[in-house]
């Protein structure tokens, strides 16, 4: 059960164009997702130039291999983290059995990134998705989809090791204190199946990391 199936069951009430908008992340983001701008004003999520470039690269890889594996060296304030959060959120609420995990370099970054997902959820059109069964500071879970979000901070060597993850977002990986341990641990919880994604992004941190 997903929102795609939910709306497909209402064929007399929804058009093919509307279903296409739900399926297509690019169209879905522009139609349904709200972000907070640098000035603090909420607005619809329209991709900027960097996000469009990233989207095209990831979608090409997904089309060719069925999955995504990407290390992204980013500039500041390009919206890469926002794009990945939106991408994972779309997968979580339009697919069954998708678990997304966010691992960042510090607690404040963890909070900020997870709040993006919460903002997406709280600003969706009423009735678009069922109410989350779990919604707290570290998890957003939809029982009907068996999909959701969890977050962690890279200061803990064993974080996320016991989970099974389909979508992994590693943020500011050049600043992870225990990067090698996480590569052996949490990154191994993502299978090599089609539909899985590992996205590692970071600003530069010099030679050696």
Secondary structure as GFF3:
##gff-version 3
##sequence-region A 1 209
A	DSSP	alpha_helix	3	8	.	.	.	ID=ss1
A	DSSP	alpha_helix	16	23	.	.	.	ID=ss2
A	DSSP	alpha_helix	25	32	.	.	.	ID=ss3
A	DSSP	beta_strand	34	36	.	.	.	ID=ss4
A	DSSP	beta_strand	42	44	.	.	.	ID=ss5
A	DSSP	alpha_helix	49	65	.	.	.	ID=ss6
A	DSSP	beta_strand	68	73	.	.	.	ID=ss7
A	DSSP	alpha_helix	80	94	.	.	.	ID=ss8
A	DSSP	beta_strand	99	104	.	.	.	ID=ss9
A	DSSP	alpha_helix	107	122	.	.	.	ID=ss10
A	DSSP	beta_strand	134	135	.	.	.	ID=ss11
A	DSSP	beta_strand	139	142	.	.	.	ID=ss12
A	DSSP	beta_strand	147	153	.	.	.	ID=ss13
A	DSSP	beta_strand	167	171	.	.	.	ID=ss14
A	DSSP	three_ten_helix	173	175	.	.	.	ID=ss15
A	DSSP	alpha_helix	179	184	.	.	.	ID=ss16
A	DSSP	three_ten_helix	186	189	.	.	.	ID=ss17
A	DSSP	beta_strand	197	202	.	.	.	ID=ss18
###
